Amino acid sequence: MSDTLFADISEWQPPIDDSYSYEWLSIRSNDGTYRDRNFGHNWDRARSWLDSGRLQGLIVYCVYRPNWRDALDTHIDLQGENRPDVVSMVDVESWGGQITGDHSETINGLVWAISDWRGPHIHGRPRRVIGYLNPHDAPIWTRRPPIGFVIPSYGSPPSFPAGTEDLGAQMIAHQYTNGEGYGNGLPEGYGTVRCDMNAANGYDPHQLRTATGIEQPARSPAR
């Protein structure tokens, strides 16, 4: 079984085009209340690929800022619909010291609010919401809900950062490069585009659907 590879793109890359060949994709919707300039194009193209089966899943990510309720409204407004094959990702970073201290309460508020929009919780876990967290920024988000995480680590194996209260949080993908040569033989992007690339270690494209909550895992029968 091969790991699922997917790119992470925003307005810093060209709008997505048919040179994209992976079965998953991650696109930015907003940074706080700032709306990604390429989102409309990327969203429309990705939806058509989901409809045709070219994509197995789509991650739409929202960059956390302390005005999280406004960021939530922006994230929802840009999508306009709650597709069952789309996952939200909360991107938590310090941005060079712009965000300091423990923001667990407000970040978790954003996670659960997105989950409430996505639909009923899955066995007590947020529905179709994952996180992005650099181990160096772990003090910003020490108490984490039971969701999957994308962990960046360029040129070395990733390590899920310990938290004070992880409650079932786990790494589901490794962001292994920013497109600048850290892939050690793995792709640095798609076509001629160089960008952040991720490997969902141990998950094929369909298994990643289950890991991100697009498809619910079967429950063990009651004894």
N, C-alpha and C positions, 0 to 999 in steps of 0.2 A: 504494500500500500504506500503510495506517495503522499507527501504532505501537500495540503492545499496552499497554493501561492496566490497572493493578491496584492494589488497596488493600492496605495493611499494617496489620493490626489486632491488638489484644491486649485484655487486660481493661480497658484505659483507654477502650475504646469499648464500645457495647452489643453483646451477642451478635449474630452475623451473622443476617440475615433475608432474606426474599425480595425486598427492595428492592435487593439487590446484583445488578448487571447486567453485570459484566465477566466475561471468559472465563478469567481467571487471578485468583488470590487468594494473599495471604501472611498467615499466622497465626503468632503466637508460641506456642511450646510451653513454654519454660522460660528463666529467667534464672539461670544456674548451676544450683543444685538447687531454686530456687523454681519452683513449678508454676503456670503461668498459670491463673487461676480460671475463665476462659471457654474454656479449650482444649477440654474435653470436648464442649461444645455446638458450638463452631466446627468441630472435627474431624469430628464426626458429620454436621453439615450439609454440610460440604465434600465428604466422601466420597460422600454421596448425590448431590451435584451432579456429581461425577466419574463416578459410575456411570451417570447419566442423560445425560451429554454436555453438561450445562450449563456445566461447567468443563472447560477443556482441560488445565489443570495447576494444581498446588497447591504452594506453598512453605511449609514449616514451619521456623520459625527458632528457633535456640538462641543465647542471649546468652552470649558467651565470658566466663568467669571463670577465674582461675588453677587452680581445682580442676577442670580440664577433664575428667578421667576420670569424676568424679561427675556433671558436666553431661552428658556423653555418655550415661551410664546413664539419667539422667532423661529425656533427649530420646528415647531408644529406648523406654523403658518407657511413656511417655505415648502413643506411637503404637501400640505393641503389634503392629504389622504393617509390613512393608516393601512398601508399594504401589509398583508400577512407574510410576505417574503422579504421584508425589510427589517433590519436591526438598527437600533440607535446605539451610538457609542459616546460616552462622556469622556472627553479628552482633558485630563488634569495635568497641568504643568505649571512650573513656577515662573516661566518666561523671564529668566534672568533676574529673579528677585522681585518681580511685580506682585507675586502672590506669596505670602509668607504665613507661618503659623498653621495650626490645624483647622482645616475647613471641612472636616468630616461631616458635621451636621448639615451644612448647606449643600455639599456635594451629594450626600445621600438623599437629601430632599429632592434634588434634581433627578437622581436615578429613579426614585420611587414615583415621582410625578410623571416622568416619561413612561414608566411601567403602567401607571394608572391609565394613561392615554392609549397605550398599546393594547390593553385588555386585561382580563382577570389574571391574577398571579398564577404561576405554575408551581404547584406544590409548595407555596409559600415563598417562592423565588420571584424576583422581578421578571416580567415578561419582555423578551426581546430587547434587553439592554445589556451592554457590556461596557467595560472601562478601558482606558489607556493610561498607563502610569509608568513613568521612568523611575527606576529604583532610587535615583538621586532626589526625586521629589516625593518620596514616600511620606515624609513628615507632614505633608499637606493633607494626606488622606490616610489616616492611621486606622480608622474603624470602617471596614469595607463590607458591603452587603454580599450576599451569595450570588455573585455574577462571574462571568469569564472576563479575563483581562488580556489585552495585547501589551506585551512588555518589550520596550526597545533595548537593544544591546548590539552595538555595531562592532563586528570583528571578534566577538567572544560569545560564549554560550550565555543565554539569559538566566537570571535568577529572580524568582518571584520575591518581592520585598516583603519581609515580615511586617505584620501589622499588630496592633494591640487587640483587635477583634475582627478577624477575617470572616467568620461565620460561613465558611464554605467557599470563599472566593478562590479562584484558581486561574492559572495562566492557560489560555487556549491558543495563543499565537505569539510568535517572536518577530518583532520588527528588526530584521537583520541588517538592513542597509538604508541609507538615505540616497542611494544612487551614485555614491562617490567611491565605489570600489571595495566595499566591505563584504560582498556576497560570498567570497571564497568559492567561486564557481556557480553560485546561484544567480538568477537574473537580477540586474540592477535597474530594471524598469520594464517597459514594453515598447516594441517598435524602436523608434529613435528617442523616446522620452525616458529620462532618468528621474527616478522618484523614490520615495519611501516604498520599501517592499516588505511583505510579511509572509511568514510561513506558519500555517496552522499545524503544528507538529503532532503527528499521530491521527489527523483527521483527513479523510477524503472529503470532497465537496458535499456529499450528502450527509456524512457524519457531522460536518460543521453546522449544517442546518439544525441538527438536534442539539449540539453543544451551545448554540446561540439562542435556542428557544423557538426557532421557526417551526420545528416539529417537536411535539412533546414525547419524551421518553416513556416507554411503557412502565406502568407501576407494577410492582410485585403483587400477586393476588393475596388477598387477606387470608390469614390462617385461622 
